[in-house]
Structures are given as C-alpha cells and as structure tokens.
Amino acid sequence: MVRGLALTPVKFGISFTATWFNQAGALLHIYRDGSVHLNHGGTEMGQGLFVKVAQVVSHALALPVDSIKVSATRTDKVPNTSATAASSGADLNAMAALNAANTLKRRLISFAAHHFDVDAQSVQFADGAVIAGDQQLPFAELVELAYLARVQLSATGFYRTPKIHYNRKKARGRPFYYFAYGAAVSEVIVDTLTGESRVTAVDILHDAGKSLNPAVDLGQVEGAFIQGMGWLTNEELWWDERGKIRTYAPSTYKIPTCSDRPAKMNIGLWPGGGNREPTVHRSKAVGEPPLMLAISVHQALSDAVSSISGYRFVPELNAPATPEALLHAIIHEQQRAGSSIS
C-alpha cells in the first residue's frame, strides 16, 4: 500500500463565452392577499435555484420565503431565457427577479407615501409589514389599498451581465464577469498489487462570495466534488469495434456511491468571501467550479504512485485513474525505479 497527498487550487471563470446567453428575465405578480407569484427563466434540476431566487425576492420585499410561489419555467411567460448552465443560473435569474421586485417595491413606496402623506424615504418594509411615517400595517393590507387605488401589481425584470465581450476569432476580450476560487487537499491510499484506490480524507475551502444560501452551497460543493472524483477515477468511456459508445448510462459504467465518500470530509465556505462585482448580494456561482476541486484526487493518486520510485519521476497516469490505469502506472513506475537503480 502507498499513500498520496495533493493540494490543488481552482480559478473558474463565470459567464457564457457566447455573450448573448448572458441574459435573463422574470415576471412577478403581487396578489391582494399579499402573496407573490414569480416566474423566471431558470430551470430547477435539484440545485436549489428556485429556493435562492425566492429568497432574493423575499428579502427585497421583507416577506417570509414561503409567501413566494415560484412556477415552472415557461417561455410564454418569460421570453428572454438562456440555458441553465455555465453556473450562472442564480447570477442571471435572481438578478432579473430582484429587478422586478424592486420595480414593484418602488411603486408601493410611491403609493404609500402619497396615501399616508409622508416622505417616500420614510417608507420601509420589514418583517412582512410596511412602515410609513407613524403608520404600520401588514404588507397584504398595503397591497389591498394599492389594488383599490388601481396601482399595477405586476412587473417584469430583466438582467444582462455587464462588462463582458469576447471575439472568438481573435481570442480577445473579457469572456468572464468574475472568477470563483477554491482549494482542495485530498489524501488517498493505493493497493500496489491490484491498483485499487480509495480517497481517505478531503479538506475543501471554496469561495461562494456572500452566499445566497450556505446550506445549498455546501451541498453543491460536496456533490460537485464527488461527481468530479468519479469523473477522474471511475467513469471510463469505452467504444466498441464499430465506434459505438457502450458506457452511455449509470448501468454501464461505475459512478460514485455514498460508500465512495471519504470518511473524513471537511468543507467550508470562505468566510471572507464577497464578489468584487455587483452580483446579486455579492454572491458567486457554485455549480461547476467545485467539480474541478477533484483534480486534487488525481494528483494525490499520482503522488502515491510516484512514491514507488522515491518521487524521482512523474507517473504516466491517465484519467480516469481506474484500477487498471493505476496498475499500469504502478508497474511502469516499478520498472523505471529498477532501471534507475541498476
């Protein structure tokens, strides 16, 4: 048995390099009972996008998050949609929703200032209520008054990522709005007789900016790392003699399971994080960047194999580092170590 250890950093650019994809729209309705209906261009696939966008709207209007109803993505509601990809789902759609919420908030503030004869700056939203001078009333009550006064209670929101531009032919420009950072330390153990390996411990620190939802983001970091670990250790693509891919589903190749999770796995979000660019609440994307943290696993496996020759050579270890690939690298390293001694 040999052990390996590696630390790898990640710097991941956030934005679609096809500039026109960096846009999103939202549609927001406030009903007479104070409930809010939201539709935006992002697709929920288990990554917590709807929760994050609803939280942004609830924070803007000072309402409980359970009063925000998010409906399924539909282009008959919001035409300016882009693929929920490039880790930009929250960046784009939450900002579009926030712009819609702020439009409605400004309307309600203007109405409240006129209705209660107070300065607009004195109107505040807090804990499901609205304070207008000496008056305080529930949010739903103000909405009812606004409805009776024929104030529009629907608004659209739109957001386009600023500052980015990229010329593919010249390979020049600013393709990314900002970068997400992270680092991972992985410890592995390798059986030199069989090539089997296991990740025994991982420490991760990831930059999510001012996280919109730390619980969701921590789960995203853990899931992305495990997915990346499978990508670099198990998930080998194989084509038959006719060129047809045979490893096309989880039933035909090995993906990581809960038993593959390292026994020691410490994950933290950088507490000093905060996006230098004015993203929604200064947050940063979390979807894809943590996947690259798993490179530390492959490098740790390479470090373990390199120990066979006293770290004199860089092993020829392919990715994914399957048991077969590891055993091939081990044998080759043993041969190189023997020839260098003789």
Secondary structure, DSSP 8 states (H G I E B T S, - for coil): -EEEEEEEEEEEEES-SSGGGSEEEEEEEE-TTS-EEEEES---SSSSHHHHHHHHHHHHHT--GGGEEE----TTT------S-TT-HHHHHHHHHHHHHHHHHHHHHHHHHHHTT--GGGEEEETTEEEETTEEEEHHHHHHHHHHTT---EEEEEEE--S-EEETTTTEEE--SEEEEEEEEEEEEE-TTT--EEEEEEEEEE--BS-S-HHHHHHHHHHHHHHHHHHHHT----B-TTS-B---STTTS----GGGS-SEEEEEE-TT---SS--GGGB---SSGGGGGGHHHHHHHHHHHHGGGTT-S-----SS--HHHHHHHHHHHHHHHHHHH-
